[in-house]
Amino acid sequence: MVDSLQERIAERSLSYVVDPPRGRDPVIDLVSPRELTALFENATALGFSDQAAAYDDDSVLAAVDLVIKHSVHTSHPRFVNQNFAGPDPVSVAGDWLGAALNTTGATFEAAPVFTLMESAVLSKLGRVAGYLHQSADQVPPLPPGLFCPGGSTATLYALQLARHRIRPDVRVTGSTGEQLTVFVSDSGHYSASKSAALLGIGTDAVIKVASDDDGAMIPSALGLAITSSLAAGQVPFAVIATSGTTVTSAFDNLNAVADIAQAHDLWLHVDGCYGGSALFSPKHRHLLSGVERSDSFVWNLHKMMGMTQQCTALLVREPALLEPCFALKADYLFQPDKLHAEYDSGDRTFQCARRVDVLKLWLAWKHHGDSGFAARVEHSVEMAAYARQRIMQSDGEFAPVTGTFTNVVFAWIPPHLRPISLSPDSIRSLAPEVRSELHNLAPQIKAMMQAEGTAMMGFQPVHGLNTFRLLFMNPAVTKADVDAMLARVSEYGRAVSGH
């Protein structure tokens, strides 16, 4: 008996999860858009005709094979390109199960298990972050937050809460015409500006605060920025502190920022999308000292912890604020007189239908335990430390630039420029021709790396100079992988520079 199409797709998917690419396997089998389109034409066309016909199972399976072959293998230990990698296999299986059950997390009647599961997981996260102090068997009536479709959406919700706290009538009457202002470091995430645009307060409302050379907000600069905003007749209402910036993984001094926010009665939101997972590690949780003083805290478990996309928790210190901010009490859905209506969570958020992102996290956490989660974080930090050691011992071939925690930022230096310092002051004083040469190397090296599929790492300007960034979070990464990636950078560097 021939297996059904769905069984054959599931078999391929399971095989990929159990035995993902590694070692000399390509991280990406890169072809051009034109070539990729042509490959699909020989299986199942990417596009749809006006009268789209059904394809036979073998043609669809051929397309599935192409999808796997030509996708970026984020599970590969030499994929260090984005702030996510190495999906946890239990999380992947949990995502499949959640999709198979195909319900929404908006109401208890549609998701009785998942409603209680969300409350349990959010309460545990709240205890880890210091928002809650009850024991595990004292689940609060309202969980300290909610799950969101990503960190940018969570930041939008947090700023909506912050504005609602000082101007609750805005949701009914619209803008008061005041210039509200929110403060974030100049190394912070661009979601602050996106949120300001969607909230109708305008991107000019986002005031960028100076950060130090590693990317952490300078508290004294925050105080001056707030004072200047007040003097200009504006209405400061929120501060966003960052725990783990995108490029350098810098951590703002949360206690210092909290002191300033408290002095001015501002909502403090912590963007811990990446670095929040340091809280799982007894060795590294000190990086978020003071997070318990914040009003809201976003935490992407699909980043360091390897949950499948997306798995984002927005913690709120006073969850009772969610309903007056978001609720509209749609009577076809949130009827107060139905069974267990008090558990419905859908009116405490902007979304209606909502994926059950909690299941994969609940299963993975039950499987690994706190110690397993801590080990994942600590392994990533250890691999970053090893990469820094290798860079420092490279006799000037690699120059360290910055980076903390799990992020390593460096440059490859051609022989005729060695040795060279790439400290912030040194970068700023580079001769124009040297700066141009170094700046152009990173994109050329990466292009060769992509073409051969040997690794994927990001590059970005730091202090105005293109530099490489290694992001460690995949537990499968070994020292041999670090050595291999640096060797490829060296190989391609010599090739593109003619040395």
N, C-alpha and C positions, 0 to 999 in steps of 0.2 A: 504493500500500500504506500503510495507516494504521500509524503507529508504535505500538509496544506501550506499555502504561501506564508501565512503568518508564522507557522512553526519554523519554516526555513529561514525567515528573516530573524526570528528570535534565536535560532541556533547560531547564526552568524554573529549576532549581537553578543550572545553569551560567550562565544569563543573569543571575541575581541576583549571583553571585560576580564576574562580569566587569564588570557595570554596576550597582553597588550604589547605593542612594539617597544623594543629596548635595544641597548647596545648599538650595533652597526645598522639596525633597521632604520630606514629614513624617518625623520620627524615629519617631513612633508614630501610628497612626490609632486613637485610643482610643475604645472603646465600653464600655458597662457589661456585667457578666457576663450579665445577662438578654438584652441585645441581641445579644451574641456567640453565646449559645446559640440564639437565634432565627435568626440568619444561617446557622448550620450546619444547622438543621432544613430549610432550603431547598436544601441541597446533600447533605451526608452527616451525619447526626445525630452529635453529640459522644458521646452515650451508646450503650449496647448493650442491646437487648431480651433477654428470656430466650431467644428463638429468633432469634439475630442472623442476618439475611439478608445476602447479598452484594450490593453496589452495583455498578452499571455503571461503566465507566471514566470517563465524562464527569462523573458525580456525584463520584467520588473526586477527579478533577482540579479540580472546582469547590471542593472542600474544601481542596485544596493551595493554590489561589489565595487562599482566605480565610486560611490559615495565614500565607502571605507578607504579605498586606495588613495583617493586624492584629497581627503580631508586632512586638516592639521591634527597630528596625534598629540593632544595635550596630556595624555597619560605617559608619554615618552619622558624618561628622566632627563633628556637633553632639551626639553621644551621649558625654557625659563623666560618666556617672552611677555607674559601678562601676569596680572595678580590673581591667577587661578591656574591650577594644574593638578594632575594626578587625582582624578575622581576616585573617591573611596568606593570599592566594589559593592559594599553593602548599601551604600547610598544609592548607587545606580539601580540595584535590585529594588530598593524601596521606592524609587521614582517609578519604575515599571509597575509595581503593585498599586501605587497611588493612581497612575494613569488608567490601569485596568478597572479600578473601582469607580473612577470618573465621577467624582462628586465635587461639591463646592464647600468650602469651609465657612460659609456665611452664617449658617444656622445649625442649631443642634439637631433639628429634625432631619436635615440632609447629611449631617456628619457627626453623629453622636460620639463615636470613638475619637475622631480627629479633634473635636472641640475640647474634650478632656485632655487629649494628648498635647494640644497647643498650650493649654493652661499649665500642664505639668512642665513642659520644656521651657516656656517663658518664665515660669517661676524659678526654675533651676538657673537659667541664665541671669535672672534678676538677683538671685543669691550670689552667684559668681561675681557679678558686677557691684555688689554691695547695696543694691536697691531694696532688697528684702532681707529680713533677718529671721523669718519663721523657719521652723524645722520642715523637713521634706513632707511630713504628713499634714502640714497646715497650708494647703493650697489656698491662696486668697480668693475671695469671691470674684474679684476682677484680676485677670492676669496682668502683670506689669508691662503691657505693650501688645504688639501684634506682629504678624508676619507681613512683609511687603514685597513687591516685585522688584527688588533691587535697592541699592543704597541711595541712588538719586531720588527715587520716589519717597524713601524714608526721610530724607532730608527735607523734601517738599512738605511732608506731613508734619515734621517737627517745626518748621517755620510757620506753618498754618496754626499749630498749637500755640506757638510763641506770640503770634499776632493776636490770636483769639483771646489770649490772657489779658492783653492790655486794651484791645479794641473788639469786644465781642459783637458789637452791632454791625461790623463790617460785612459779615456773612449775609446780612439781610439788606442793609442799606447801600452797600458798596463803599468805595474809597471815600475817606474823609478829606482827601486833598493834602494831608500831612505827608512829609517826606520821612517815611520810616527808614531806618538804617540797620544793617546787620554787618557784623565784622567777622572776617576770616583771614587767615594768613595768606600771603601771596604765594605760598606753596600748597595751599588747600585745594580741594577738589572743585572743579568748575560747576558741580551740581548746585552750589550756592547761587550762582548767577542764573542758571536755568530755573531754579525754584523762584527766584525773585521775579523773573519775567512772567512765569505762570501765575504767581500770586497777584500780579498787577501792580507791584510796588516798583518795578523797573530794575534793570541791571545796575543802574547808577546807585541804587540803594545798597549795593554790596561794596563795602569799604575794605580794600585789601591792606592788611597789616604787615609790616616788614617782618621777615624771618631771618634767622641767622644763617651762616654759611652752610649748615647741614639741613636747613629747611624747617626748623622749629620756630614757631611764633615768638617774637620778642615781647614779653609781658609789658615792659615800659612803653613800647610803641603802641600796644593796644590801649593802654590808659590814655595816652596822648590823642589817639584817634577818636576815642569816645568823647573826650573833652572838646575836641575840635568840632565834632558833629553836633554836640549840644550847643556850642557857641554859635553855630551856623543856623540855629533854630530848628534843627532836625530832631527826630524822635528815635533814638536808639532803642531797639527792642530785643535783640538777640546777638549772641556770640557763638560762633562755631569753632571749637577747638578740634585739632586733628591728632589722632593717635595712629601713626603709620601713614605718612604721606606717600603718594603714588610712586614717586621716583626714588627718594632716598630713605623712605620708611622712618622719617623723623617723627618724634613724639613731642607734642606741646607739653609744657609744664602745666598740668591740669589744675593743681592746687593754686598756682599763681593766677591762672586765668579765672578760676572760680572765685578767688578773692575779689578780683576786679569786677566780674559780672555781678557778684552779690552786692558790692558797694554801690553799683548803679541800678540794681534791681532789674537785671537783664536775664532773659532765658539763656541758659547754657546748654548747647547741644554739642555732643561729642561725636565726631565722625571717626568711629573705630572700625570702619568697613574692613580695612585690612588688619591693622594692628590690634584690634580688639581681642583676637584669639591669643594674644600673649597672656591674657587672664587665666587661661587654662594651665599655664606653666608656673609652678612655685618659684622657679628661677627667674622668670621674666615678667611676672605680673606687676612688679613695681613700676614698670614703664607707664602704667595707667593709674598710678596713685592719684587719688582725687576724683576718679570717675564717678564715685558714689555721690559726689556733690552736684553732679549735673542734673538737668531736668529731663533730658532725653539722650539716648545713646543708640547709634545704629551700628550693627554688627553683621558683616557678611560671612556667613558660615560656608558659602560656596567658594571662598578664597582660600585662606590658609588651611581650613579643615577639610577641603576636598568634597564637600557636598555638591551634588550636581546643580547646575544653573536652574533656577535661582533659589537661594535660601537665605533670606535676609530677615533679621529680627530688629524691630524698633522697640527699644525699651523706654518706658515712660515712668518717671518716678511717682507721678500722681495719675494713675490710669483713669480715675474718675473724670479727668478733663477731656477724655476722648469723645464721649457721647455728646456733650453740649457743643463741641467743636464740629462734629461730623454728622450727627444723627438727623434724619428727616422722617423717621418712623413710617416708612411705606407700609400701608395697612394690608397689602396683599402678601407681604413677606414677614414682617416683624410684628405679628399679632401678639399682644400681651396675654391673651387668654388661651394660648395653645400650650401643650405640654412642654415644660422645661424652657420656656421662652427666655427666662432670665440668663440662660447660657449663650444666647445668640450673640455673636460677635460682629456680624456684618454691618450694624449701624454705628459701630465705633471706628469705622474707617471709610475712606472715599470709595473703595471698591465695593462691588456687589459680589458677583461670582469670583471665587478666589481659589487657586490651586491649593492642594493640601501639602504644602512644602514641608510641613512638620514631620511627616512619616519617615522620610529618608534620614533626617537628623535623629529622630527618636531611635530608629533601628541601629544606626551607626553608633550612637552614644551608648546604647545598651550593649552593643557588641564589644566596643573598645574600652568603655569605662573612662573615668576621669584620667587614670594613669595613661591609657592609650592616647587620649587627646593631648596630654602633656608631652608624651614622647614624640608625637608628630611635630609639635612646635619646636621642641628642643633639638630634634634632628635637623630641622631647617636652619636654625641658628648656627649649629655646629658646621653645617656645610658652607654657610656663608663665611664663617670664621676661617675655614680651611681655604676657601677661594681667596680671601684677603691675604692669608699667609703666602700662598703661591704667587700672588701678584707682587707682594713685597720682596720675595726672594727671586724675582725674575731678572735680576741684573739690569733693570731699567727698560726691559722690553715692554712691560706693562706699567702704567702709571696709575696709582690709586687717585681717585678724585674725591669721593665721599660715599655715604651709605652707612646705615646702621641696621641692627636687628637682622633681617634676612635679605637685605638689599645690598648689592655690591656694585658700585659705579666706578668705572675705570676706562682707560684708553690704551690702544696699542700704539707704540712709538716706533717709527722707522729708525733704523740704525744710526743714520746721520744726525738725528736729533737727540740721541741718548747721551747722558742722562738728562732728564728734564723733569721739573716739578710742575704738577698741575694742581697746586693749592689754589684757592679762589683768587688770591692776590696775583699769583703767577699767571693764571689764565688771563686775567684782565690786562696784564702787561705784556702778553705775547706780541711779537712782531706780526704785522698783518699777514705776511706770506707764510709764517709758521702756523698761525691760527687757521688760515685757509686750508693749508695742507692737512692738518690734523682733523679739521672739521669735515673734510670731504672723505676721509678714510672710512669712517664708521658705516655710512650707507653703502659704500662699495663692498666692504667686507661682508656686510649682512646680505647683500644681493647674491654674492657667491655662495654664502652659506645656505640661503634659501634654494638656490638653483641646484645645489648638490644634496640638499635635504639632511645635512649632517647635524644640524642643531638649529634652534630658533631662540634668539635673544633680542631684546629691544635696544634701541638707541634713542637718545633724546638730548637736546641741548641743556647743559648744566653750566651756569655762569656764562652762557653764550657759546659753549663749545660742545659739539656732538660727542657724546660718550656712550659707552656700552653700559647696560644694566642687567645684572643677573638677579633673578628673583627666585629664591629657594623656598619651596613649600611642598614639593612632591617627596613623600617618604621613600620612594624608590631611588632617589639620587644618591650616588656613591662618590667617593673621592676620585675613582677612576673616571666617572662622568665629568667631574669638574676638570680634571686633567685633560680629558679629550676635548672639551669645549674650548679651553684656553689654547690647546694645540691647534685647533681649527682656526681660531682668530689669528694666531701667529702665521699659519700657513697662508691664509687668504691675504693677510696684511702684506706679507712679502710679495705675493703675486700682484696685488694691485699697485704696490708702491715701486715695483721693479727691483726689489732687494731680495 
